[in-house]
Amino acid sequence: MEPLRYDTRSVIRLIASKSQSWSASVTQPKSEDLNPIDMRMTRLFSLAVRYASMSVKLCAILLLTIDAVAQPTPRDLTGTVTDRHHEPLAGAVVQVHDENTDSVISYITPRTGRYSFKRLSSDDDYTVVAIYRGYRSKSHNLSKFDSKTNPEIRLVIKMP
């Protein structure tokens, strides 16, 4: 059985609607029906419900904020594969190795030598390398601590 998953926004809407109905359900009795002590207790109870309602709403806002902060922003990796004379290499294979999952994504460059990897996780470290006709470029690391959202890495393959 799959675990239950809740959308944060729907949970916040539910909490807000419940807190409004709680505060709306507290009504003041007529003052002539109560003695002074009961009137004070009723006022205190009414204030307590209002403050509880506000604190529930505040918690809902904090949940929404935490949910927004916790989402990793994807990043796009682009670059060019060239030879030592800065000429683009068509047909080079660019590999991005995810250090976290140990998976590899490959891309074959067109005539321009450009490559692009979309929506890489900013929570993972990557190693990028290019291979062309048996020759390899130097490995480049893309760290999760790198603040660039769209890094560009030029890979140079030195062939004789």
Long-range contacts (C-beta under 8 A, 24 or more apart in sequence): 8-63, 8-64, 8-67, 9-64, 11-60, 11-63, 12-60, 12-61, 12-63, 12-64, 15-56, 15-57, 15-59, 15-60, 16-56, 16-57, 16-60, 18-56, 19-52, 19-53, 19-56, 19-57, 20-53, 22-49, 22-52, 22-53, 23-49, 23-50, 23-53, 26-50, 72-121, 72-122, 72-123, 73-122, 73-149, 74-118, 74-119, 74-120, 74-121, 74-122, 75-119, 75-120, 75-121, 75-122, 75-148, 75-149, 75-150, 75-151, 76-116, 76-117, 76-118, 76-119, 76-120, 76-149, 76-150, 77-116, 77-117, 77-120, 77-126, 77-128, 77-142, 77-150, 77-151, 77-152, 77-153, 78-114, 78-115, 78-116, 78-117, 78-150, 78-151, 78-152, 78-153, 79-114, 79-115, 79-128, 79-152, 79-153, 79-154, 79-155, 80-112, 80-113, 80-114, 80-115, 80-154, 80-155, 81-109, 81-113, 81-115, 81-130, 81-132, 81-137, 81-155, 81-156, 81-157, 82-113, 82-154, 82-155, 82-156, 82-157, 83-156, 83-157, 83-158, 83-159, 84-156, 84-157, 84-158, 84-159, 87-113, 88-112, 88-113, 88-114, 89-113, 89-130, 89-132, 89-157, 91-132, 92-130, 92-131, 92-132, 92-155, 92-157, 93-130, 93-131, 93-132, 94-128, 94-129, 94-130, 94-155, 95-128, 95-129, 95-130, 95-131, 96-120, 96-126, 96-127, 96-128, 96-142, 97-126, 97-127, 97-128, 97-129, 98-124, 98-125, 98-126, 99-124, 99-125, 99-126, 99-127, 100-124, 100-125, 122-149, 128-153, 128-155, 129-155, 130-155, 130-157, 131-157, 132-157, 132-159, 133-159, 135-159
